[in-house]
Amino acid sequence: MSAVKYVDESNFETEVLSAEEVVLVDFFAEWCGPCKMLSPILDRLATELVGRVNIVKIDVDRSPALAQALRVEAMPTLAVFQAGKEVARMVGAPSEDSLRDSLLSLLESPKVSAEA
């Protein structure tokens, strides 16, 4: 069973904006070839980084208002949220090693301070 959750407008705030962990959001579409290639990578990373990074998927065709509000214009788009704020964005399908390195680098950097 995959550790990746599916999110839409009904649970975006709870699963992404209010999450205590870093959240990687995969904006995808069923018809998107690179999105399909990225899916098993996200499954592996979700299992590998459980408890440190939550990985969620948003189908842009089922949640167009959410994709529009977050200015998602291409698929796949990967957005990283920390403390309710977007802190990084990648467009396209990165390699597994590149994505892992980016996530680990974010985990090692100081957390976004509510006082900043």
N, C-alpha and C positions, 0 to 999 in steps of 0.2 A: 504494500500500500504506500502511496506517495505521501510525503510530508508536505507537499505543496498544496495550499488551499486555494479555492476559487473565491473571489471577492467581487462584489458589485456595489451599486449605490447603497443598498440596504445595510451593508456591514463594513464599508470602507473606513468610516471614522473609527470604529472599534478595532478592526484588524490592522489598520495602517497608522492612522493619525494618533491613536491613543496607546499604541503598543509600546511596551518598555524596551523590547529588543529592536535592533536594526531590522528594517523590513525592505526586502527587495521586491519590487512590483514589476511583473512581466506583463506588459500590455501586448496582447497577441490577437490574432484572428485565425480562425480554423482554416482559411484558404491560403495562409501565409506559409510558404515553404521553409524559409529560415526559422520561423517560429517553431515548426515541427522538429527541426534539427536541434533547436535549443532546449526543447522540453526534457529530454533525458538528462542533459547536463544539469538543469535546474533540479530535477529529482535527486540526482546524486549529491549535489551541493546542499540541498535541504536536509538530507540525511546526515551528511558529514558535519554540517554546522548547526545542527539542532540545538536549541537553547541559546544560541548566539545570534543567529540570523533567521528570521521568518521569511519564507519565500511564498509569495502569493501571485496569482494570475488573474488578470482582468481581460475578458473577451470584449474587445472594442466594439464589436457588432451588437453585443447584448447590453453594453453600458456606454452608449455613444456620448451621453451628456458628461459622464465622468471623464472619458478620454478627452473630450473637448475642453472641459474645465482645467485639465492638467496639460493642455496644449500638446497632446500626443498626435503627431502628424505622420509617423512612419512605424511600421512593424518589422521586427520587434523593437520596442522601446523598453529599456530597463531603467527604472527609477528607484533610487535608494532613499529611504526615509529614516530619519533618526530624530527622536524627540518631537515627532509630528511635523517635521520640516523636510523637504526634499534637499538632500545634500550632494547627490550625484545623479548623473543621467548618462546612459549609453544608448546609442541608436545602432541597430544592427545586431548580429549574433556574434558575440565575442567567443574566443576559444575558452574551454573549461579552465585552463591554467590562468589565463588573463582575468577571467571573472573571479576566480578564487582569490588571486593576488589582490585584486581591487577590493574585494570584500574584507579580506584579512587586514589590508592597509587601513581601511575605514574603522575596523574594530580596534586597531591599535592606536588610532588617533584620539585625542581628547574628545569626549562627548560634547555635543552642543549644550552650552550652559543656558539655563532658563534666565540667568541674570545678564547674559551678554546683550 
